Amino acid sequence: MYKKLNNLGFVIGIFFILISLVLIIGGLLSAALAHKLNFYTGFSFLVFGIIMTFLNRKDDTDVQV
């Protein structure tokens, strides 16, 4: 797991997934955040985060510390 955290694409992907969950869940739970822009941005961040985490998967032997 530590070697995955050295991969910048994995860390960026996890960041965008977390931000997208905040936007989507916040939009569902709060009337003040329930704008369509939050949902569109949240879903696009989610897709981008998933792409970043899964496309940057390499062998852990290739990553050097």
Secondary structure, DSSP 8 states (H G I E B T S, - for coil): -HHHHT-HHHHHHHHHHHHHHHHHHHHHH-STT--HHHHHHHHHHHHHHHHHHHHT---TTT---
